[in-house]
Amino acid sequence: MTHIEQQERISLYIDNNLSDEKSSELFAHLAICNECRTYMKISMRVRSHIASEELAEVPRTLDRRVLASVGRGRAALRQRSWYSPVWFTRVSIPLPAAASIVFLLIIGSLLFYPLLTPAQQRRVEIPSELMARVPSSLQRAF
């Protein structure tokens, strides 16, 4: 049995809800397990401290206020749950897959960049001597 199961048995033993057979198994475990023995000592101290304390006076309206606040919380939760924007939705992608996607986007943008951008026209300076020989009607085109 695990320590958690043994500690549950300790709680049952302290509350007097453990059978004699299971109590003997518990004490056999306590003989060899220091962790569970420490848990038993602490649990016994807590129980004796709680038993020695006086009960506090609690107002009668406390139950109603607590239950009302729980009801309001559930109602607010129901109202919010019908709509969930896409940008608040978390998507889990493994790191190698995300790196591959980024890599493909970069390579694709580099390959298709010349096709998506307009071709740049080169401006060539024509020497003034040559421009003087060109008819004036065609000079505007240059």
C-alpha positions in Angstrom: 0.0 0.0 0.0 1.1 3.5 -0.6 1.7 6.1 2.1 -1.4 8.0 1.0 -3.6 5.0 1.5 -1.9 4.3 4.9 -2.5 8.0 5.9 -6.2 7.6 4.9 -6.3 4.6 7.3 -4.7 6.7 10.0 -7.5 9.3 9.6 -10.1 6.5 9.8 -8.4 5.1 12.9 -8.4 8.5 14.6 -12.1 8.9 13.8 -12.7 5.3 15.2 -13.9 4.1 11.8 -11.3 1.4 11.2 -11.9 -2.3 11.8 -9.7 -4.3 14.1 -8.1 -6.3 11.3 -7.1 -3.1 9.3 -6.0 -1.5 12.5 -3.5 -4.3 13.1 -2.2 -3.9 9.5 -1.9 -0.2 10.1 0.2 -0.6 13.3 2.4 -3.2 11.5 3.1 -0.6 8.9 3.7 2.1 11.5 6.4 -0.1 13.1 8.5 0.1 9.9 7.5 3.5 8.4 8.8 6.7 10.0 6.9 9.0 7.7 3.5 7.5 8.5 4.4 7.4 12.2 5.1 11.2 12.1 1.8 11.7 10.3 0.0 9.8 13.0 1.6 11.9 15.8 0.8 15.1 14.1 -2.8 14.0 13.4 -3.3 13.0 17.0 -2.0 16.4 18.2 -4.3 18.2 15.8 -7.3 16.2 17.0 -6.5 16.8 20.7 -6.1 20.5 20.0 -9.4 20.7 18.2 -11.1 18.8 21.0 -9.8 21.2 23.6 -11.0 24.4 21.8 -14.3 25.9 22.4 -16.7 26.2 19.5 -17.0 29.7 18.1 -20.4 31.4 17.9 -21.4 31.6 14.3 -24.3 33.8 13.1 -27.2 32.0 11.6 -27.1 34.1 8.5 -23.6 32.8 7.6 -25.0 29.7 6.0 -27.4 31.7 3.8 -24.7 34.1 2.8 -22.2 31.4 1.9 -24.7 29.4 -0.1 -25.9 32.6 -1.9 -22.3 33.5 -2.9 -21.7 29.9 -4.2 -25.0 30.2 -6.2 -23.9 33.5 -7.7 -20.6 32.1 -8.6 -22.2 29.1 -10.4 -24.6 31.4 -12.2 -21.8 33.7 -13.4 -19.9 30.6 -14.5 -22.8 29.4 -16.5 -23.3 32.8 -18.2 -19.6 33.0 -19.2 -19.3 29.5 -20.5 -21.5 29.9 -23.6 -19.1 32.2 -25.4 -15.4 31.7 -25.7 -13.5 33.8 -28.2 -11.1 32.1 -30.5 -8.1 34.2 -29.5 -8.5 33.1 -25.8 -8.3 29.4 -26.9 -5.0 27.9 -26.2 -3.5 25.6 -28.8 -0.7 23.3 -27.9 1.8 22.6 -30.7 4.9 20.6 -30.1 8.1 22.6 -30.4 9.5 20.7 -33.5 6.3 21.2 -35.3 6.2 24.9 -34.5 9.8 25.3 -35.6 9.0 23.5 -38.9 6.1 25.8 -39.6 8.2 28.9 -38.9 11.0 27.5 -41.1 8.6 26.8 -44.0 7.0 30.3 -43.7 10.4 31.9 -43.9 11.6 29.8 -46.9 8.3 30.3 -48.7 8.3 34.1 -48.2 11.9 34.2 -49.6 11.0 32.1 -52.6 7.8 33.9 -53.5 8.9 37.5 -52.6 10.0 38.3 -56.2 6.7 37.1 -57.6 4.6 39.2 -55.1 6.4 42.5 -55.4 6.2 44.7 -58.4 9.3 44.8 -60.5 11.4 47.9 -59.8 12.1 50.0 -62.8 15.7 51.2 -63.2 16.2 54.8 -63.8 19.1 55.3 -66.1 20.8 58.7 -66.5 21.1 59.5 -70.2 24.0 61.7 -71.0 22.9 65.2 -72.1 24.8 65.0 -75.4 22.8 61.9 -76.3 19.5 63.5 -75.1 20.1 66.5 -77.4 20.0 64.2 -80.4 16.7 62.7 -79.4 13.6 64.5 -80.8 11.8 66.6 -78.2 8.6 64.6 -78.6 10.4 61.5 -77.4 12.4 63.2 -74.7 9.4 63.2 -72.4 9.3 59.4 -72.5 12.8 59.2 -71.0 
